[in-house]
């Protein structure tokens, strides 16, 4: 049976949006990491290597899953985030003399790694695919992205400054999250419920970081 014109139009529109999301994702990865590298040369206040490492672990897991699914749109996006994140982490760790590992970095990374160990153990106990199970992916997103971002916001409150975070990073962070949510919301599949929740918490945690940044740097 031939597809109805409306269905064909919707299919092409969805495919075009995926391509658009890929381009936006790569651009967001570039501007987020490059702006943070430039800011790290000026100040280390409001910078958390623990958060950067945790976030990059999440991107690496997503990249592996994308390779398994042979989804080149997602591969390009996550590859851009992973490479940019590695460069950012190495730059802060090796080139920024003023930066020292903080107690909050340890707390953030400990929470993230504990969560990762939990999801690995859960996948073995429940006999589910670690990379493909919706609940596992969702929990990894919460442990590796949302919780570290809440930690970054708390660090900015403790330090009384959000100088280490640029407006560009704040903005492209929201763009990237919203693009991801639009795709997930359009799927309308129960199996993506956990993934949707994780990205919604990702949005909430980044909104918390944004609110703290506005209070500290704008008001």
C-alpha positions in Angstrom: 0.0 0.0 0.0 1.3 3.4 -1.0 1.8 6.0 1.7 -0.7 8.7 1.8 0.8 12.2 0.8 0.3 13.5 4.4 2.2 10.5 5.9 4.9 10.9 3.3 5.2 14.6 4.1 5.4 13.9 7.8 8.1 11.3 7.2 10.2 13.6 5.1 9.7 16.4 7.6 10.8 14.2 10.5 13.9 13.1 8.5 14.8 16.7 7.7 14.4 17.7 11.4 16.9 14.9 12.4 19.4 16.3 9.9 18.8 19.8 11.3 19.2 18.4 14.9 22.5 16.8 13.9 23.9 20.1 12.6 22.7 22.0 15.6 24.1 19.3 18.0 27.6 19.6 16.4 27.5 23.4 16.5 26.4 23.3 20.2 29.3 21.0 21.1 31.8 23.2 19.4 30.6 26.5 20.9 30.1 25.0 24.4 33.5 23.6 24.7 35.4 26.3 22.9 33.8 29.0 25.0 34.6 27.2 28.1 38.2 26.7 27.1 38.5 30.5 26.5 36.9 31.2 29.9 39.2 28.8 31.7 42.1 30.9 30.6 40.6 33.8 32.5 39.2 32.3 35.6 38.5 28.9 37.3 35.7 30.0 39.5 32.5 28.1 38.7 34.4 25.4 36.8 34.1 21.7 37.9 36.3 19.1 36.3 34.2 16.5 38.1 31.1 17.7 36.2 33.0 17.8 32.9 34.3 14.2 33.4 30.8 12.9 34.4 29.2 14.6 31.4 31.8 13.2 29.0 31.2 9.7 30.4 27.6 10.1 29.5 28.5 11.2 26.0 30.8 8.3 25.5 28.1 5.8 26.5 25.7 7.6 24.1 28.4 7.4 21.3 28.8 3.7 21.8 25.1 3.1 21.6 24.9 5.2 18.4 27.6 3.1 16.8 25.7 -0.1 17.8 22.6 1.4 16.2 24.6 2.6 13.2 22.8 6.0 13.6 25.2 8.4 11.9 23.2 11.5 12.8 23.7 10.7 16.5 27.3 9.4 16.0 28.3 12.8 14.6 26.7 14.7 17.4 28.1 12.6 20.3 31.5 12.4 18.6 31.7 16.2 18.6 30.7 16.3 22.3 33.2 13.6 23.3 36.2 15.1 21.3 35.3 18.6 22.5 34.9 17.4 26.1 38.3 15.6 26.1 40.0 18.7 24.8 38.3 20.9 27.4 39.2 18.5 30.3 42.8 18.1 29.2 43.1 21.9 28.8 41.8 22.6 32.3 43.8 19.8 33.9 47.1 20.4 32.1 47.2 24.1 31.1 45.2 26.0 33.8 47.7 26.5 36.6 45.2 28.1 39.0 42.8 25.1 39.0 42.9 22.6 41.8 40.8 19.5 42.3 37.9 20.5 44.7 36.0 18.5 47.3 32.9 19.2 45.2 34.6 17.6 42.2 35.2 14.4 44.3 31.5 14.4 45.5 30.2 14.9 41.9 32.4 12.3 40.4 31.8 9.8 43.3 28.0 10.2 42.8 28.4 9.7 39.0 30.6 6.7 39.3 28.5 5.1 42.0 25.4 5.5 39.8 27.3 4.0 36.9 28.3 1.0 39.0 24.7 0.6 40.1 23.3 0.6 36.6 26.0 -1.9 35.5 25.1 -4.2 38.4 21.4 -3.7 37.6 21.8 -4.7 34.0 23.5 -8.0 35.1 20.9 -8.8 37.7 18.0 -8.1 35.4 19.7 -9.6 32.4 19.1 -6.5 30.2 21.4 -4.9 27.6 23.4 -2.2 29.4 23.4 0.1 26.3 19.9 -0.5 25.0 17.7 -0.9 28.0 15.5 2.2 28.4 15.6 2.3 32.2 19.4 1.8 32.3 19.9 4.6 29.7 17.6 6.9 31.7 19.4 6.2 35.0 22.8 6.8 33.4 21.6 10.1 32.1 20.4 11.2 35.6 23.6 10.0 37.4 26.1 11.3 34.8 24.4 14.5 33.7 21.6 15.8 36.0 23.2 15.1 39.4 26.6 16.6 38.3 24.9 19.7 37.0 23.1 20.2 40.3 26.5 19.8 41.9 27.9 22.5 39.6 25.1 24.9 40.6 25.8 24.2 44.3 29.6 24.8 43.7 28.8 28.2 42.1 26.7 29.0 45.2 29.5 28.0 47.6 32.1 29.9 45.6 29.8 32.9 45.2 30.6 33.1 41.5 29.6 31.7 38.2 32.4 33.4 36.2 33.7 30.1 34.9 30.5 29.5 32.9 29.9 31.6 29.8 26.6 32.8 28.5 27.3 30.9 25.3 27.7 27.7 27.3 24.4 28.4 29.1 22.5 29.1 25.9 23.8 26.2 23.8 23.2 23.9 26.7 19.5 24.7 26.7 19.3 24.5 22.9 21.0 21.0 22.9 18.7 19.8 25.6 15.5 21.1 24.0 16.4 19.6 20.6 16.9 16.3 22.3 13.6 16.5 24.1 11.7 17.5 21.0 12.9 14.3 19.3 12.0 12.1 22.3 8.6 13.7 22.8 7.8 13.1 19.2 8.5 9.3 19.5 5.5 8.7 21.8 6.9 5.3 22.8 6.5 3.8 26.3 9.9 2.3 26.1 11.4 5.8 26.0 9.7 6.9 29.2 12.9 6.5 31.3 15.0 8.3 28.6 12.4 11.1 28.5 12.5 11.5 32.3 16.3 11.6 32.3 16.3 14.4 29.7 13.6 16.3 31.6 15.8 16.1 34.7 18.7 17.2 32.5 16.7 20.3 31.6 15.7 21.0 35.2 19.2 20.7 36.5 20.6 23.0 33.7 17.8 25.4 34.5 19.0 25.4 38.2 22.6 26.1 37.0 21.2 28.9 34.8 19.2 30.4 37.7 22.3 30.4 39.9 24.4 31.9 37.1 21.9 34.7 36.6 21.8 35.5 40.3 25.6 35.6 40.6 26.5 37.2 37.3 23.6 39.3 36.1 21.5 40.5 39.0 
